[in-house]
């Protein structure tokens, strides 16, 4: 007999309605636990779904999937960190049966349960990412939160170059275009800028709570893994004054040096919010803390950088135009992501 669990929810009206519908039908979700499986490595394939934003799809790494017009602007690399981690886990005797990788550049946390428009002004849409979940999904892994926070808007607030039309593919507008980029450090630590950030962090917290509730509802057997974001700005911001080997632009272009610690504080706070969301979810989840593990591989670490500079050419072209990295993981960074995800997945599946 499989033990039977009825799903309950806390804050989310949407998920409470889903749960109420299930109760009205007189159904609970049966959790299948094979006898003798505790404490052993999985003997069978683990049905797996990857979700997330550009840091999961690995924007900037070529080649990327272009078979579906609606998903072209997801910029999902064929060898993104999920694909690399799957191969690494196979070498450890753990086989993931990938049911779907629905990661897509630009995804908000809300796009886990709402469809996403993949290119502004065009009728290109992808379904809500939760649609990939199945009753037998055993593992769900991905990164979300940065776009809900509005990190691209924060970057644009601090950079005149990013505000220019030629960088229009970076989504979002500056938080307050009336405020000069040179004062963004002060802007985000007081007054309206600080209030805007506080509101965004609250939204991230609420939305991550909803995301976990929905994973539990649609894939009750699944292990849940939220992957944090790699560190972008080093503790020693003086390193950011020097262009990386082969580059002419500093890693953070024209963002004022005195604003870089503020960007780092914003990212650290996002990491803490994500970590807390995992810790607070009573049904259980795991966190891959990349921020704490990538301090020597920031955008300002030269040949060791795991993050492509804001205006450094990535591997991806649209026609004749080469897209910048816009501070996303490069190939080295993708490898670091894959390594830590591989280790976490192996750890939880071998318990």
Secondary structure, 3 states (H helix, E strand, C coil): CCCEECCCCCCCHHHHHHHHHHHHCCCCEECCCCCCCCCCCCCCCEEEEEEECHHHHCCCCCCECCCCHHHHHHCCECCCHHHHHHHHHHHCCCCEEEEEECCCCCCCHHHHCCCEECCCCCCCEECCHHHHCCCCCCEEEEECCHHHHCHHHHHHHCCHHHHCHHHCCCCCCCCCCCCCHHHHHHHCCCHHHHHHHHHHHHHHHHHHHHHHHHHHHHCCCCEEEEECCCCCCCCCHHHHHCCCCCCCCCCCCCCCHHHHHHHHHHHHHHHHHHHHHHHHCCCCCEEECCHHHCCCCCCCCHHHCCECCCCCEEEEEECCEEEECCCCECHHHHHHHHHHHHHHHHHHHCC
